[in-house]
Amino acid sequence: MKYEKEQRTTIFVVITTAFITTFTGSALNLSIPDMGHHFNVSASFVGWLVTAYMLTVAALSVPFGRIADLTCRKRILVIGILIFSLSSTASVFGISMWMLIGLRILQGLGGAMIFSTNTAVLISAFPGKDRGKVLGYSIASTYVGLSAGPVIGGFLNHNFGWRSIFALTAVIGFVVLIIAWSKLPKDSCESKGADYDILGNLLYIGMIVLTMYGLSDFKMELLPIALVACGLLLGVFFVRHELKIKNPVVQVRIFKSNLAYSFSNLAALLNYGATFAIGYLMSIYLQVVMGYSSQAAGFILIAQPALMAILSPYTGRLSDRISPFKLASFGMGLCAAGVLIFAFVGMNTPLWVIIGALVITGIGFAFFSSPNTNAVMACVEAKDYGVASSILATMRSIGHTSSMVIVTVIVSRYMGSQALSDAQPELLIRTMHTAFLIFAGICAAGVFISLKRKSGKKETEKGN
């Protein structure tokens, strides 16, 4: 199909922003030791470069999604790209770790504005029959960013230092900013007449920050447990408040009235929660047990995100013709099979088995992600695209955090305070077996939840 010029511009802006927001984080992970050495700070302190960005994106995506739905999605997207690009530029000249953490919070602010609008801008520019196809392009770009980050980031960090990663991000950001500002199709840029739910926004932000920060530092100690409990309590107040007002941040009632929408978001949460820690655990296994270098381990692990990137446009296109609910359920089943294989790796497992499991999970996630996103967006009206895509992004963030919480709790149970990288191979394998069996169980629950959805003409036409 031949796209109009404005549609091609929209695809370019969306896939480029999807790339840089994921590339930056995955590329910086390899630079954390060098940054800690440069500023003479601990690894846990440098870890705040990841945590600060993650918390900001998770807390602000839904509020900005609501603002964009009520005002102008293009304006919010362009401002988000501007903030992200300026903070990347300033990070090149960072003189302290505190300064970089502050700039990463600003990056998170820009990232939240991007995440809350790019999917909505994309599908608003295309008819409903092409929604899955174009969503596949965006999701593929996300995986390209994740898989290219360690490779390109490692090269830049080794040859030019960690500042070059921010420099590259800034250059790409300003290029896409100029194109988005001058060429992106205009949308309605006026208030829709609805009041902003200020109290609801504050409750939501507090709920997400407390819950996710507590989970990110979860060690079965009093403070993290208290933070999670306070976050969940704020969540109760948030839901009660949203049910009472006329123009809420989140249409909470839709989760009860539209089970397909609820199950699609829950399936996303379970999928991300069950698969995110694969790369973390297997990178340690490949180095500690199988004796590969970090660079070799990285190239082996690329098999999974590379397949996601290659297949996502095709599975997205397929979900325009075949029920996205069925495709997502099939993909979740493949993820469960791949994770179950990881649960039985041992001291002498052949490399081809590891690569095979990575291939299975990569294919499974490709079949899950694009169709599931298509299913979510098909369940809401066009005026709510921003919030719907923001909630889905939040499910991803919470799933990622929950996945690492499970690993942390299991490691604490088996190893105490010992680092995974310092563990004896036998103890590491036993820890991995427990983690992957739990993740396989979560995937199995996700398959059940995904199959509970029903794809009907009514849901599909609603998003068209």
N, C-alpha and C positions, 0 to 999 in steps of 0.2 A: 504494500500500500504506500502511495506517495503522500507525504505529509506537507502541509502548508509551511511557509517560512516561519511563521510565529510558533507553530507547533514544534518545529525543529529547534528553534531557539529555546523553548521551554524545556525540551528534553535535555539539551546541552547544559542549561543552568542547573537543572535538578540533579543530573548524574554527576556533574562536577562538584556541587556542594555536598552530595552524598559521599563522594570520594574523599574530599579534603577533611571532612569532620571525622571520618574513621581512620584515615591515613595518619593524621597527626598523633592520635593516641597510640596506635600500634607501633609507629616508628619511634616514639619517645621511650617506649618500654625498654628498648635496647640501650638507651642512653642514660638510664637512671644511675648505674654505677659511676659513669664518668661525671655526671652532674653532681653526685654526692661528693666525689673526690674534689671536684673543682671548687665547690663552696664549703668543703670540709664539714659536711653534715651527715647525719645517720641515714641509712636506707629507709627507715620508717618515715623520717621527715620528708625525704624526696618523694615517698609514696603519696604525699598529699597533692602532688602535681596531678595524679590520677584521680584521687578521691574528690578534690575540690571541683574538678571539671565534671565528674560524674554526678555529684550531688546537685550542682547548679543546673545541669541539663534536665535531670529527672524532676527537680522541684518546679522549674519554670516553663517546661514545655506545654503543659495543659493550660496554665493561665495565658500564655501567649497565643496558644491555639484558639482560645475563646475570643481574645482581643482581635485576632486576625479574622475570625468568622464574623465579628460584629462590625469591623471597619474595612481594612484593605489588606488582603493577603500579600500582594506584591510589595507593598510598602514595608510590611513587617519582615518579609524575606530579604529585601534589599538592605534594610537597616541591620539585620542579623549578619549578612555577609560583610558589611562595612565594619561592624564591631569585631567580628572574628578576624578579619584581615588586619585591622589596626592593632589588635592585641597580639597577633602573631608577629607583626613588625616590631612592636615594642619589646617582645620577648627576645628578639635577636640581640638587644642591647641590655638584657637583664643583668643587674649587678649584685643581686642577692637572691637567696631562695625565697624569702618572703615576697619580694617583688614578683618573681615568677609565679608564685602561688596566686597572688592577686590578679596577675594577668591571665592565668588559667581560669579563674573565676569569671573574668570578662569574656574569655573564649567560650566558656560554658553558657554565658548569657547570650552571646551571638549564636552558639550552637543550638540553644533552645528555640530561638526565633526561626532558625533554619529548619530544624526538625518538625516544628509545629506547622510549617507552611509548605515545604517543598512537595510533599505528597499531595496535599490539597490543590496546590497550583498545577501540578502535573495532570491529575485526573480531571480537573475542571476544564482543561484545554482539549480533551478528547471525548468522543462519544462513549457511552457505556460499553459498547461491544469491543472496544480497544483497551479497556481499563487494565485488564490483566497483563496485556503485552507491554504497555508502557511502565507499569509497576515493576515488571521483570527487569527492565533496563535500570531502574533506580536501585533495586535490590542487588542486581549484579554489580553495579558500581560500588555499593557498600562493601561487598565482599572483595572486590579488586583492591579497595583501600586497605582492608584488613590484611590481605595476603601480600600486597606490595609494601606495606609499612615496614615489616622486619627486613625485607631485602634491600629496598631503597634506603630506608633509615639506617640500616647497618652500614651500608656503603658510605652514606653521607657522614655519619658519626665517625667512622674510622678514618676517612680522608680529610674531612673539613671541620669536624667537631659538631657538637649537638646544636649549636646556633644555626647551622645550615638547614636543619629540618624546619625550624620556624621560618627561615628565609624563603625556602621553597613554597611552604604553605601560604605565606604572605603574597608571593608573586602570583600564584594560581588564584588566590582569593581576589586580588585586585583586578585581574583579567576578567573573571566571571562577574565581578561587581559592575564593571563598565557595561558588559553585555546585558546583565539583568536590568540595570537602571535604564538603558537606552532602547533595548530591543524586546524586553519581555512584554507580552500582551497586557493591556490594562484591565483591571477588574474594577468593580464598584468600590470607590473609596469614600464612602460616607457612612456615618453611623446608621445602623439599622433600627435605631429607636429604642433599643433595649438598654437597661441599666447594667452597669458593671457590678458584679457581685464581689465587693471588696472583702467582706468578711469571709465569704466562701473561698476566695483566693488565698487569704492568710491562713485559714485552717488547712487548706490543701498543702500549701508550701510547708507549714509546720509539720504536718503528718508525714510528708515524704522525707524531709530532711532528718527528722528524729528517727524514723523507722530505718531509713537506709544507712544513716551514719551508725546507728546502733548495730545493724547487721554487718556493716563493713568492718567493725571492730569487735565482732562477736567472739568471745572467748569463755563463755559460760561464767562471766563475772558480773557483779552487781550493776555497775554503771551501764554497760551495753544493754543488759536485760531491761533496766529501768527506762532507758531511752526508747527501746522498741515498744515497751508497754505504753509509754506516754504518747508515742506516735500512733499506736493503734487506738488509744482513747480519743485522740484528736480526730482520727478517722471516723469514729462513731458520731462525734459532734458534727463533723463535716457532712456525713450522710443525712443526719436529721435536719441540718440547716438547709441542705440542697432540696430536700423533699418539701420544704415549707414555702420556698420563694418562687416567684414567677419566672425569673430568668437566671437559672443557676449556672455555675461554671460547667458542671457536668450534669447531663440529663440522667440522673440516677435511676429514674423510673424505667428507662429503656433496658436496663440490665434485667429487670423483672419481666417486662412486657415482650422483649425480643430475645428469646433464648439463644438464637443463632449468633447474635452479637455478643452475648455474655460468654457463650462457650468458645467462640473464636478468640476472644481476648484471653480467656483462661487457658486455652490450648497454647497460645503464644507464650504465656508466662511459664507453663510447664515445659515447653520445648526449650526455651532459652535456659531455664533453670537446670535442665537435664544435660545440656550439651556444651555449655560455655566452658566448663572446667576441663574438657577433653584436652585442649591444647596445653593447658598448664600441667596437668598430670602426665601426659604422654611426653612432653618435652623433658621432664625430669627422668622419666623411665628410660627414654632413649639415651640419655647421657649417663645416668648412674648405673643402670643395669646392662644396657647394650653397648656402652662405651663410645658413643658417637660424640663428636664435638658439637658445640652449640650451633655452629653454622650448618653442619650436616643435619642436625635434628630439625633446624628451621626449614630446610629444603624438603625434608620428608613430610613435615606437617603441612606444607603448602598444598598438598594433594587435596585436603578437605575444602578450604576456602576457594581454591582454584576451580574445583568442580561446581561449587555453589555459583561462582561468577559466570561460568560458561553456560550452565543449564538454566539459571533463573529466568532469562528472557523467554526461553522455550516453554518452561512450565507456566510462566505468566500468560503467554499466548494460548497455551492449552486450556488454562482455566477460563478463558473467554468462551470456549466451546463445550467443555466438560465441567460438571459441577465442581467448583473450587473446594467445596466441603469434602468431597470424595478424594480429590487429589491431595489435599492437606492431610487427611487421615492416612492415606497411603504413605506419604512422606514421613509422618510421625512413626508409622510402623517400621519403616526402614531405619530411622534413627534409633528406635528401640533395639533392633537387630544388631546394628553396629555397636551400640553401647554395651550390649550383652557380650559381644565378642571381646571387648576390652576387659570385661570382668573376669576373663579366664586366661589372660596373658600370664606368662611365667618367666622363669630365668632363661629358658631356651626357645622361646617363641620365635619362629622365623619372621624375618622382616616383612615378607610378602603378606603375612597374616595381619600385621599392623597396618600396612598400606591398604590392604583389602578392607579392613574395618573403617579406615579413614575415608575410603572411596564410598562405602555404603552410607556412612553418616553424611558425607558431602552431598550425595545424590538425594538422600532423604530430606535434608534440610532445604535443598533447592525445590523439591516437590512440595514442601510444607510452606515455606516463607511467602513466595509470591502469591500462590493460591489463597493462603490464609489472609494475607493483607487484602486481596481482592474481595474475599468473603466479608471481611469487616467493613470495608467501604461500601459494599453493596447493601449493607444493613441500615445505612443512615442516609438522610437527605443531604443534598449538596451544600446546604447552609451550615451543616455540622461537620464538614470534612476536616476542618482544622483541629477541632477537639478530638475527633475520632482517631486521626493519625497521631495526635499527641499522646492519647491514652495508650495506643499500641506501642509507641516509643517508650513510654513509662513501663509497660509490661516487660519490654526488653531489658531495661535498666534494672528493674527489681529482680527479674530472672537471673541476670548475670550476677548480681550481688548475692542472691540466695544460693546459687551454685557454689560460689566460693565459701559461703558460710558453712555449707555441708562439708566441704573439704576441710575447713579449719576445725570444725568440731571433731571430725574423724581423726585428723592428725593429732589433736590434743588428746584424744582417747588412747591412741596407740603409741604416740611418741612424746607426749608432754610438750615441752618447749623446744624440742629438737627440730631443726629445719629439715624439710624433705630432702633437700640436696645433700645433706650430711648423713642420711639414714642408711642403714645396712640394706642391701638389695632385697633380702627376704622380707624385712619389715616393711619396706616400701611397697612391695608387691601385695602383701596382705592388706595394707592401707588402701591401695588402689582397688583391690577386689571388693572391699566393703563399699567404697565410694561408687564404683560403677554398677554394683548390684542395686544400690539405692537409686542411682540415676536411671537404670533400666526400668525399675518399678515406677518412677515418675513418668517415663516415656509411655509405659503401658497404660497408666492412668490417663495420660494425654490422648492416647489412641481412643480410649473409651469415651472421653469427653468430646473428642473431635467427631466420633461416629454418632454422638447424640444429636448433632446438628442436622437440620433438614434443609436441603437446598430446594427452594421453591421459586416459582416464577415471580411471586409477589416480592420476595426479598431482593431478587436480582434487579427487578425493574425499579425498585425504590431508589437505587443509587444511580440510575441512568439519567 
